[in-house]
Structures are given as structure tokens and as C-alpha cells.
Amino acid sequence: VGFGDTRVLVTAVSAKTEREGLDFFPLTVDYVEKYYASGKIPGGYLKRESRPTDNATLVSRLIDRPIRPLFPETFKCETQVIATVLSYDPDHGSDQASIIGTSAALMLSDIPFHGPISACRVARVNGKLIAAPSVEELKNSDIDILVASTEKAVVMVEGSSKGIPENDMLDAIMFAFESAQPAIKAQKKMASELGKTKRAVPEAPKNEKLDAELASYCTDKFKKAFAKKDKLSRYAALDEIKKGIMNDVVPSYKGANDWSDDFLKFYTSTVYENLKYQYARSLVTDHNIRIDGRSFTQVRPINCETGVLPRVHGSAVFTRGETQVLAAITLGSPDDEQYVDSLDGLSKDKFMLHYNFPPFSVGEVKGLRSPGRREIGHGTLAKRGISAVLPEYMDFPYTLRMVSEVLESNGSSSMGTVCSGCMALLAAGVPLKDSVAGVAMGLIVDEKTKKHFVLTDILGDEDHLGDMDFKVVGTKTGITAIQMDIKIEGVTKDILLRH
């Protein structure tokens, strides 16, 4: 893909056979920056590109998120996309080119893909919306969002703004959608002329008798389990249902369909998870009930504490339902600024936000490793939201480091990070321009009636069973950061306008 003087090579490879026993789509997306692309030699002692930078990790996520929902549900072949930046032009973003190139590579391949998609960054300077803005235009802009779209709908939004009203953000999203359409038309034409025949996706094996018995076995038991409002109690009840299935139902089907015992257990687990998913959605679509009994617009109980750590410059704990986040602030001198070596050159970061998601926060046992894609992505979203209200450096000449420790998670811990972070900054004496907070919204689309149900302050389970994860950060007057991921084939302007 050529975009200005930016050149990105994108490849897509998929195994010809499925890995047995997978209940998920094994997709890997990598974005690789080569320093020669901007005429640079890597800094430090190692003069060779090594681990991905935070920016490379974030772009990998930007490519992954819009394409993942567009593969067939039964496609389980290992698939890898690699986007390599070969030439870098700062005024023509490699992230936009990488998303377009990924879609183009998948459209040309024999890999089944419900594309194409395109991406467009949008800025607004002096009230005028600009598609694919230059670096200078972004400096003077009050909006910086990247939007990925299909021919019919928006599939991803990521970015920040300087407290703009909701309607202005909607206008920017739809402007990006329209601006992305020419690249979609070009991909369709290219695929029709040069694309390979898509490989057939085998239908998932079925045992209708077993399906019916599992549905009958689970329905009444789901009612009792989902009546439990506490997450751990609910999970324990659901685990008992699954154990009962394996002990009471599965043994009588051994040898059916010539399946091995391992595949029978795998198939049963998959059907069980789907039944649980459909039942939880039906509570919303058929009965207007949420898992924890709240109304669609109700936020969970909130508790706030500041100054909880006696020897740090500022600290706060924010609790919303079963999500709890501790934020700690450290004030430093200009010598503490972080040097960032990137394709754009060497820069300094005066505000660092490091988000940690330890395994105990969700009751799991895992090895402690360096931050992964999720941690980097969630921390960056929270940082964007808070940065808009930080004082100017001339007015408050300190380097700021905020560390977010997620203590418990059932819902958006990145939005909890924004809330605890704002309080901790105020506790540290940082003169913020305004207070800022964040919330995660969900969407469920009833496949039968096409009705839309929007949920405020979603639980982890509602994120899993829903069709959208929409995080919004803002002040009382406008939006400072936004992130929208769609699990269906997109949301239309009509849905966004109505809700």
C-alpha cells in the first residue's frame, strides 16, 4: 500500500487445515516498524529492531480489532497477518495504510473474509473536518480519531478529542465513514479481477439429539444460576451445570457420530457455551432484564477513596460494582521525562500512564509477565482521556507518572483507571482543567426483531455476550477519548443517532 511516501507490505497466510479442538479463531496480527523506513538507525546499544514498541503494539491492535469479527464463525485455521513498514512518511499514517493493506491482502487471498474494510483518520481544524490530516494539521486539531468501516457500517473507532460535544464526534465518525468508501470500492474491483477463489468453510458437525437434550437440561438451571447477582456465586453455579452435563448427559452419547471421547467433550462444551450465551442475551431482548438486575441505564454503586497510600504523592481507589482500581501518582522533574525513540524521531513524554492487570483481579493464577497488548492498549486509552485535562507544562512544570493497579475486574477497568487517575491527580495537587470520568457501554441487537438494546456500565459477561464494547471518556461538557469495537458487521448512523 502506498499512502503519500509511506509504503506498507501486508501479507496474510492461513493454514490449510484446522487445529483440532479449538473453540476460537486463531488469528495473529503483527505490525512491524523498520527504522530504515524513516532513514534512522535504531538507538541504544542494539542497532537492530528488537521487541515491538508500544506504538507498534497499538497499531497491531488497530488492525486486529476491525477484521476479527469479519471471519466466518466456523473458520478455525491458524491465520497470520504481518504489516511491515518499508517507507515512512509522517504525513501519511502507516496505521491507515496497514488496515487497508490487511483488508486488501485478505480480499486477494483464498481466506474467507467478509470484507473489505477501509480506515480513515479525521482531524478538525477551525471547525473544518479533514480526512487523512498532516502532522501539522493534527497539531492544530481538536479531534484525532481513526475510524474503520465496511461498505455499510462503522466497525471500529479509536481516538481522542479536546472535550468536543457528542454530535460533533458523531459528525466526525460519519465523515470518516464516507471518506473510507473509495478505498473499499478499489479493493472490490481488485478482488474481482485478481482475487483467488475463497476456500470452502466446512459446516460445524452437529448432533441434533444431543443439542436438544442439552437445551432441555440447561434451561431451568440457567434461570437459577443467572438469578445470582454476585459474579463468583454465578460462576460457581454455572460450573456445577457444566459438571452435571458431563456426568449425566455425555456418557450416553459415547461413540455417537463416530466421535472420539475428547471431541464429544469439546462439542458438548461448545454447545453449552452457546446455550449460555443465547440465554444471557435473551434476558435482555425478551425480558428487559440484565444479569445483575439493573435497568439498562443504571450505573453500579460507586465508592471513592483518596490518600490511601501515605508515602506517595497522590493516590486514590475507585470502585464501581465489582471493578476496583488503585491509582498512584509520582511527580518528577524534567530529568524524569521518558525518551521515546520512534519512526518520527526522538521525543519526550511528560505524562506516563502504566496500567497493570494482575491475574488475581479476576481470580486466576498466571505467571507475571511484562505488559501485553491488552495492558498497553487499555493504558493508552485512559491516558488519552486524562491528557486532555492536564495543565499546560508552563503552568505546572512537572513530569507525571500514573500507575494503575487493577485490584478487581468485572467491567471496564480502563474506565476505572480514568476515574481513579483523575482523583489521584487531584490528590497530588495537580491543577486539572476539569474533572474527567469514563464508562463502558454495550449493545445487543436482537437477530429476530432487529431491535437495539443499549446497556450502560457493562459487566464483563455483558461485554462477552454483547455486540459492542463502546468506551467513552469525557468531562461534563464533552468527549476526551473514545474507543468502539464492534463484534457484528458494523453499526450504522441510525443506531448511533438513536442512542
N, C-alpha and C positions, 0 to 999 in steps of 0.2 A: 504494500500500500504506500503510495506517495501522497503526502499532505504537505504542501509547501516544499521545503527541503528535508522534511522528515521522511525516513524510509523504514518501514517495519516489515520484517518477514514473519509471516504467521503460518504455522504448519499444524495440521490435525491428523492424528493417527489413531486408529481403533483396532483392537484385536479382533480376529475373525471368529473367535469362539468365546462363549461366556464362561466366566468363572463360576463353578457350581456352588450353590448355597448362598449366593449374595441376595440380600433383600434391598439393596440400594444400587444406584448407578455410579460406578467407579470412575468419575471424571476428575482429571487433574489439569489444572491450568497454571502455567508458569509464564511470567513476564520477565525478560532478561535485558538488562541495560549494559551495553558495551561502551566503555569510556572513549574508545576511538570515535564513536558516533558524534561526539562534540569536540573532537580534537584534543582530548585530555589524556594524561597518564594518571592512573589511579594513585591517590595519596597514600601515605603510610609506608611501612616497610615492605609490604607485599605489593608489588607492582602488577598484580593480576586481579581481575574481578574475582571476588570470593562470594561470601554469603549475600543474599539479596538485601538491598537497602530497605528501609521502611517504606519508601515511595514505591519500590518495585513490588513489595508485598501488597500494598494498597491497590496498585493497578491490576495485579493478578486477581484480586477480589472483584474489582470493577468489571473484568472480563467474565469471570465465572458466574457472577450473580444473575445477569440477564439471560445467559444462554442455558443455564441448568434446567429451568422449567420447560424448555422447548424441545427436549428429547422425549421419545415415547417412554411411557412408564415401564414397559416390559423390556426395554433395551438395557442389557446388563453387561455389554462388552467393555473391557477397560479402554478408556479413551483419554488421549492427552493432547492438549493444545499448548504450543510454545510460541510466544510472541517475542521476537528478538529485534531490538532497536539497532539498526545498522547505520543510520544517519539521523542526527537530531537537530531540529530547528525549533528553538524555544517558542516561536510564534505559532507553531502548528503542532498541537499536542500529540505525543506518541500514544497517550491513553485512548483518544478518539480513534486514531488510526488502528490501534491494536484491536479494539472492539469490532470495527468494521472489517478488518482483515480476518479476524476469527470467524465471523459470520460468513465471509466470502469463501474461506477455506472449507468450512463445513458444507456450504451450498455446492461447491465443486466436487466434493468427495462423495463416496458411496455411503457415508454415515447418515442414518436417519436423523433429520433435524427440521423442526417446524419453524424455520426462519423464512426470509432473512431478517436481521435486525440492523440498526444503524445507531450511531451515537453522535450527539452534538453538545458542545459546551456553549453556554449562553452567559453573556455579561449584560449589564445595563449601565450606560454612561449618559448622564444628563437626561435621564428618562427614556432613552432610546435603547431598545433591545438589540444585541449584536450576537450573531452566530459565529462560532469559531473565533473568539476575540484574540487579539495580540497580547503580549505581555504588558505593554503599556496601557492598553485598554482595560485589562484586568486590574491594574493598579488603581485606576480611577473609577472602578465599577462598584456598585453596591450589591451586586449579585454575582455569584460564581457557582453555577450548577452544571453538572454533567447528566444528560438525560439519554437513556437508551430506549429505543422504540421499535416496534414492528410496524407493518403497513397499517395496522388498525388501532394500535393502542400503545400506551407507555408501559414499559416493563421494569424500569429502574430509574431512580433519581438519587443523586448524591451531590451534596454541596453546602454552601453557606451563603449568608447574606447579612446585611447590616441593619437587621431589625425591620425588614420591609413587611407591609401588610399581606395577609393571606391571598387576596385577589391578585396582587402584583406577582406573587410567586406562582399562582396558577397560570397567569398570562405567560410567564417566562417558560414554564413547563410545556405549554401548548405551542409556543413559538419554537422551542427546541424540537418538538414532535414534527412540526411542519418542515423545519429545516433539514431534518434527517431523511425525508422521503426520497430525494433524488438518489442518494447512495443505495437505498433499498431497491429502487427501480433498476439501477445499474447492475446490482447483484442478480436480480431475477433474470435480466437479459443475458448476463454472462453465464448463469447456471443453465439456462435453456439451450445455449449454444455449445457450451463446453463441459457442462456437468456430467458426472458419471450417474449411472442408474443406481438409485438408492437400494441398499440391501434390504431384503425382506426381514421384518421383525417377527419372530415366531410368537404365536399366542401362548400365554401362560398356561401350563397344564391345569386341568380342573377335575375335581371330583364333586359333582353337584350334590350327591347324597351327603357327603361329609360337610360340605358348605352349609346345607340346610340344618343338619344336626348341630353344628357349632353355633349357628344363629339362634336356634331354639334354646340351646344350653346357656347362652350368654345373656340374652335379653333381660330377663328378670334380675339376674345377678348384677348386670351393669347398673340397673336402677339403684340398687342398694349401695354399690361401690361409689357411684358418682354423687350420691347423696351426702357423702363425707366431704366437708369443705376443706379440711386440712390436707395438704398435699401428701405428706408421708403416710397418713392413715388411708387416703385414697389409693396410693400406690400399693400399699400392703394388701388392700382388698382386691385390687386388680391382679396382683401376683398370685393370690390364692385362687382366683378364677382360672388363671393360666395353668397352675399346677393341677387343678381339678380336671381340666381338659386333657392334659397329658396322662392322667391316671384313669379317668373314667371313659373318655371318648376314643382316644388314639389307639389303644390296644386292639379294638375290634376291627380296625382298618389295616392292620399289618398285612402286607402282601398285595393290597389293592392297587390296581393300575400298574402292577409290576414295579412299584416304587420301593426303594430301599428304606430302611427304618430311619436313616438320617434325613432323607428327602421328605418323608412323611412328617417328621417333626418340624422340618423347615417350612413345609407347605402349611401345616396347621398353625404355626406361629405367624406366618404371613397373613392368613385368613383372619386369625384372631386380632391382629393389629389393625387390619382394615375394618373389621366389625367395631372395634373400639373407636376408631377414627370417625366412622359414619354415625355411631350412636352419639358421640360428643357433639358433632355438628348438628344432629337432629334436635338436640336440646335447644339450640339457638333458633334453627329455621322452623321447627314445628311447634315449639312450646315457649319460645321467647325467654328461655332460662339459660343463664351462664353456669359454668361448672361450680363456681363458688357462691352462686345465688345472687350476685349483684345485678343491678339494672345495666343496660348497655352503656349508659353514660356515667356510671358511678365509679369513682376512684377508691381504691382500697385505703384503709386507715393509715394515716401518716404520723410518724413521730420523728422529731428532730432534736439533736443534742449537739452543742458546740463546746469546745475547750475540753474534750475528753482525754487528750494526751498532754500531760503537764509540761513536757520539756520540748515541745515542737512549737514552731512559730504560729501555727494555726491548725485547728483540726475540727472535724465535725462528723457525726454519724447521721445518715438519712435512712429511715426505714419506711417502706411502703408495702404493706401486706407482708409477704414472706421474702421480700427483697431488701437487703441491708448492705449499705456501702459506707466504708470509712474513708475519709479523705484527709490527707496530711499535707500541709504547705511548708515549703522551705524558701526563705528569702535569701538571695545571694547577691554578690557584687557582679559587675560586668565581667570579671575574670571567670565567672561560673557559666557563662553562656556556652551553649553547645555548638560546636563547629559541625556543619553539615556539608559533606562532600558529595556533590551530585552532578548530573549532566549539565545543569545550569551553572555550575561553578561552586565556589566555596561561599557559604553563607553562615550566619549566626542565628541561633534560636534563643530568644529571651524568655520564652514560656514553654516549659516541658510538661507534658501530662503523660504519666506512665500508669497504665491500667493493668491490674493483676487479677486473675480469676483462678484462685486456688481450688483444687478438687474438693476440699471439704465444704465449699459453698453450696454444692449440690449433693453432698453426702456420698462422695465417691472416693476411691483410693487410686491415685495415679502418681507416677513419678513426676517430680518437679523439674520442668524444663524451661528453656528460655522462651520468651513470649512468642506465641504463634500468630497466625494470620488473624484469628478472631480477636485476640487481645490488642493487636496493633490497630485493627480496623475500628473496634469499639472505642479505644482511647482517642483515635483521631477524630471520630465523630463528636465526642464530648469536648475535645479541645477546640474544634471549630465553633461549637455553640458558645463556649465560655469566652473565647478570644474576642468576640465582638463587643464585650462589655468591659474588657480590661482597660485601665487608664493608659494614656499615651506615655511613652518611655520618658519624655522630657519632664512630665509631671510626677513620675514615680520611677526613678532610675534604678530599679532592682531586677535581677534575674529571678524568675519564679519557677519553682518545680512543684508540681502537684502529683502525689501518688495516690491512686485509688485502689483500695483493698476491698474486694467483694467478699463479704462475710457470709452472706446467704443469698441465693438467687432463685426466684420463681417469678419471672417477669424481667423487664428490661433493666439490667444492671448498668448499661451505658447511660441511660436516662437518670438512674440513681446516682451515677457518678457526677453528672451535671449538677444535680441538686445538692449533694454533699459538698462538691467542689466549690459552688458558689458560697455556701455558708462558711466553709473553711477559709476561703479567701477574705471574706468579711471579718472573720475572727482574727485573721492575721493582720488586719488593719489596711488591707489593700482597698483603695478608694474606687470601687467599681462604678461604672457609668450607670448601671441599673442591675437589678436582680434578674437572674435567669433560671429557668427550670426546663425539664423535658419530660415527655410522656410518649409511650408506645401505643399506637392504635392498630387495631386488627380489622379484617374484612372477611366475611363469609358470604359467598354467592350461592344461593340455592339453585342447584342444577336444573330442578324441575320448573320452578316458577320464575327463575332469573331475578328474584328479589335480592337486595343487598342489605346485609346486616353489619353495621359498623360498631366495633367494640372499643371502649376507652380503657386504657391501662390494662393491657392484656397480660394474662398469666403465661408461663412457659408452655403449658399444654395448649392454650389458645393460639399461641404462635405456631405450634406444630400442626394443629388441626385446621388453621385458618388459611386464607388465600392471599394474605398480605401482611407484611410487617412494616409499619409506617412510623418512623421515629421523628418527632418534631421537637426542636429546642427553640425557645423564644423568651422574650421579655413580655411585659403586659401590653406592649404596643406592636410587636412584630416578630417575625421569624429570624433566628440567627443561624440555624443549621437544620438540615433535612436529609433523611435517608429513607428511601422507599424501595422495598423488594417485593416483587410480585411472584406468586407461585402458580398462578394461572397464566393464560396467554396475554395478559395485559389488562390495564384499567383504562376506561375511556374518559373523555372530558365530561360526559354526562355524570358518571359516578363521582368524579372529583368535585364537580359543581354542586351536586346534591348534598354532599357530605362535608 
